[in-house]
C-alpha cells in the first residue's frame, strides 16, 4: 500500500486577523484556491468559518489553520479553534510579507494576505510553532 505524504492529508486555512473581522483563505496541498471568507471576530463568526471549512473536507482531510496574529487580534479565534481540537499554527508576519513579495501582486488585500498565510502554513507545516491557549493573556 502506498503511503500518501502527510501534507496531502490536510487543507490549509490562512487567517488574516483584524479587530472586528477576519479573512480566511482555504487552499489544498497543491495550492489550489478553494475559497475565501470574511467573518466577524466573535463566536458566531468562528462557527461560520468552521462551517465554510467543513464544506471542503472530503476523503478524510483535516484542516490546519495558520493565524498571523494568535496572541492579540486572533487570540479569541485561536482559543476557539484549539478548544475544538483543530491544529492551529502561528505564522510570523514576515513570512506572509515574503510570500506576497515572491508573487506578482500589485495590491495588498486581506484576501491576498489570507492566501499567502495559507501557503506559508502549507510550505512550513513542520517548522511553524503550534498555537497554545495562553491563560495569562
N, C-alpha and C positions, 0 to 999 in steps of 0.2 A: 504494500500500500504506500502510495506516495504521500509524504507529509507536506502540507502547504506551509509556506513561510508565514510566520506569526503576524506580519503586517497585513497580510491578506485576510486575516480573521476579524478585522476591525473596519469601522468607518470613523472618520476623523472630523471633529467639530471644533472649529476655531471660534472663539468668542471675544469680540471687541467690546469691552465693558465701559459703560458710562454711568453717570449719576442716575438718570431716570429710565433709560432704555439700554439694552444690549443688542448687538447684532451678531448672529451666528451664521457661519458658512459651513456647509457639510460637503466633504469630499470622500471618495473611496481611495483605495490603495494605489490606484492608477492616476490620481489627481483629477478625476472627473468631478466637475461641479454638480452636486446632487440637489442643491438648493440653498437659499438664504432666507433667514427670518429675522425680523426685528421684534423684540418683545420687551415688556415692561420689567423693571427691576423689582419684582415682587413675586410672591408665591404663585399667583395666577399666571403671570408671565413665564415663570420657570416651568410650570406644568404644560404650558403651550409649547415651550421648547422641547420638552420630553416627548410630547405627542407628535411634534413635527419630526423629530429624530426617529421615533419608532416606526414611522412610515417607510424609512429607508433600511430597516433591519430585516434582512432575509437570510436564509441559509445559515443561521447561527452566528451572524455577525454581531459583534459587540461594539458599543460606542466608546470612543476615547475623546474626552473633552480637553481642549487646550485653552486655558484662560490667560490672557495677558496681564490681568491685574487681580490676582486671587486674594491679596491681602488688604485691599482698600475698596475700590468701587465694585469689585467682583466677589467680595467676601461672602455676601449673603447667597449668591448663586453657587459658589464653591461649596459652602456648607450644606446647601440643599442637595446638590449632586452627590456629595460624599455620604450624606445620610441615606441616599437611595442606592449606595454601594456602586456608583459609577467610578470609572477611572478618570481622574482629573489631574492634568499636568499643568505645571506653572511655566509659562512661556515668557522669557525675557523680552521686553520691547525692542532691544537691539536686534534680536533675531528677526522680528517682524519687519523692522526697518530695512535690514539687509535683504530679506526676501523680496520686499517691494522694489528695492533698487536693482535687483537682479532681473527684473522684468520690464518690458517696455510700457510702463504705466505712467501716464502723464499726471493724472489726478490722484488725490488721496481721498478715499471714501471709506466709510465704515464697512461697506460690503467688501471692498477690495482687501482691507485690513483683516477682516474675518477669514477670508480665504487664504491670505498669507499666513495667518496664525494656524489654520488647519494644516497647511503644507509644512510648516515648521514642526508641528506636532507629529505628522507622518514621518518626516525626514529624521527627526531627533527623538523618536519614541523612546529609545533606550537610555538616552542621556538627560532628558528633561526631568527635573525633580517632580515627585508626586506632591500634589497639594495635600495639606493636612488641616484638620479642624483645629484652629488656634483659639483655645478658650480664653487666652489672655488678651485677645484683640479687643 
